[in-house]
């Protein structure tokens, strides 16, 4: 069967479009973070936006490699289209990442395997793992911003100024860096690691 007529081809096209849109939505959330003076939060979100753009590139390249076609592709899929406050944006992003990691990409991987495209299935499985980690980060960030705990911890930890490198061990980050006078939004974040259950 011609690759362009497979479900996998259409799924790759939808995935490319979805990841492009996710990257842009996350840039818009990062802009909200900057407006609220959360510089390191904006940086963390921009890194995830960059990841999404790379995922889009991988899906695009796989389409071209398999089909050789550079024709327009008709897309028929639902894409998240939401906005709101910083906390709402982070919660929406968490939900979007959950959908990709738990439903959409596992389903697309299964279809790809059934159609005989094991390399595409593997790509979907690898991206799904990254999206699950993104979900955990967005979950943590949304709750921390909402609860005012982004710069607090139950036990003393090392806080570092992203501007000047000033370090201090405490349960809470400073409001203004004593060295360079950067605001609290410039303190490096403590994001959850892969093994953290959230």
C-alpha positions in Angstrom: 0.0 0.0 0.0 1.2 3.5 -0.8 2.4 5.2 2.4 0.3 8.3 1.8 -2.9 6.2 2.0 -2.1 4.7 5.4 -3.5 5.8 8.8 0.1 6.2 10.0 0.7 8.9 7.3 -2.3 10.8 8.5 -1.3 10.3 12.1 2.1 11.7 11.4 0.6 14.8 9.7 -1.8 15.3 12.7 1.1 14.8 15.1 3.3 17.3 13.3 0.5 20.0 13.4 -0.3 19.2 17.0 3.3 19.5 18.2 3.7 22.8 16.3 0.7 24.2 18.0 1.8 22.9 21.4 5.1 24.7 20.9 3.3 27.9 20.2 0.8 27.6 23.0 3.7 27.0 25.4 5.5 30.1 24.1 2.3 32.0 25.0 2.3 30.6 28.5 5.9 31.5 28.9 5.0 35.1 27.9 2.4 35.1 30.7 5.0 33.9 33.1 7.3 36.8 32.1 4.5 39.3 32.6 4.2 38.0 36.1 8.0 38.3 36.5 8.7 34.6 36.7 11.8 34.5 34.5 13.0 31.0 35.3 9.5 29.6 35.0 9.3 31.2 31.5 12.6 29.6 30.7 11.4 26.2 31.8 8.3 26.5 29.7 10.3 27.7 26.7 12.5 24.6 27.0 9.4 22.4 26.8 8.1 24.5 23.8 11.5 23.8 22.1 11.0 20.1 22.8 7.6 20.1 21.2 9.1 21.8 18.1 11.7 19.1 17.9 9.0 16.4 18.1 7.2 18.1 15.3 10.4 18.0 13.2 10.8 14.3 13.9 7.2 13.6 12.8 7.7 15.7 9.7 11.0 14.1 8.8 9.4 10.6 9.2 6.6 11.6 6.8 9.0 12.8 4.2 11.3 9.9 4.6 8.5 7.3 4.2 6.5 9.1 1.5 8.9 11.3 -0.4 5.9 13.5 -0.9 5.9 17.2 -0.3 2.2 17.7 -1.2 -0.3 19.4 1.1 -2.0 17.1 3.6 -5.6 17.6 4.5 -5.9 17.5 8.3 -9.0 16.5 10.2 -8.3 16.4 13.9 -9.2 18.3 17.1 -6.5 20.5 18.5 -6.5 22.2 21.9 -7.5 25.8 21.6 -7.6 27.4 25.1 -6.3 30.4 26.9 -6.5 32.0 30.3 -4.4 32.9 33.3 -0.9 31.5 33.9 -2.2 28.8 36.2 -5.0 27.9 33.8 -2.5 27.7 30.9 -0.2 25.4 33.0 -3.2 23.2 33.9 -4.4 23.1 30.2 -0.8 22.1 29.2 -0.8 19.3 31.8 -4.0 17.9 30.3 -2.7 18.2 26.7 0.5 16.3 27.7 -1.6 13.6 29.5 -3.7 13.1 26.4 -0.6 12.7 24.2 1.2 10.4 26.5 -1.6 8.2 27.7 -4.0 8.1 24.7 -3.0 9.7 21.4 0.6 8.5 20.9 0.1 5.0 22.3 -2.9 4.6 19.9 -0.8 6.0 17.0 2.1 3.6 17.9 -0.3 0.7 17.9 -1.7 1.6 14.5 1.9 2.1 13.1 2.9 -1.4 14.3 -0.3 -2.9 12.8 0.5 -1.3 9.5 4.1 -2.6 9.6 5.9 0.7 10.5 7.9 -0.4 13.6 10.2 2.6 13.4 7.2 5.0 13.5 5.8 3.1 16.4 9.1 3.4 18.3 9.1 7.2 17.6 5.7 7.6 19.0 6.6 5.5 22.1 9.7 7.6 22.7 7.8 10.9 22.3 5.0 9.6 24.6 7.6 9.1 27.4 8.8 12.7 27.0 5.2 14.0 27.1 4.6 12.1 30.3 7.6 13.9 31.9 6.2 17.2 30.5 2.9 16.4 32.2 4.6 15.9 35.5 6.4 19.3 35.2 3.3 21.2 34.2 1.4 19.5 37.1 4.0 20.6 39.5 4.3 24.1 38.1 0.5 24.7 38.0 0.1 23.7 41.6 3.2 25.5 42.8 2.2 28.8 41.2 -1.4 28.4 42.4 -0.4 27.6 46.0 2.5 30.1 46.1 5.0 27.3 46.7 7.2 27.7 43.6 10.0 29.2 45.8 9.3 27.2 49.0 10.2 23.7 50.2 9.4 21.7 53.2 13.0 21.2 54.1 16.1 23.4 53.4 17.4 23.2 49.8 19.9 25.1 47.7 18.4 28.2 45.9 20.5 29.8 43.2 20.1 33.1 41.4 20.0 32.5 37.7 21.5 36.0 37.1 24.6 36.2 39.4 24.9 32.7 40.9 24.3 33.7 44.5 23.4 30.6 46.5 21.6 30.1 49.8 20.3 27.0 51.6 16.8 27.6 53.1 13.2 26.5 53.0 12.3 29.5 51.0 14.0 31.6 48.3 14.8 35.2 48.9 12.3 37.9 47.5 15.2 40.0 46.1 18.7 38.6 45.5 21.1 40.1 48.1 23.9 40.2 45.6 22.4 41.4 42.2 19.0 42.6 43.4 17.2 40.3 40.8 13.6 39.5 41.8 12.5 36.1 43.1 11.4 35.1 39.6 15.1 34.8 38.7 15.7 32.0 41.3 16.4 28.7 39.6 13.4 26.2 39.8 13.5 22.8 41.4 11.5 20.7 38.8 10.4 17.1 39.4 12.7 14.3 38.0 11.5 11.4 35.9 11.1 9.1 38.9 8.8 11.5 40.9 5.2 10.3 41.1 2.8 13.1 40.6 
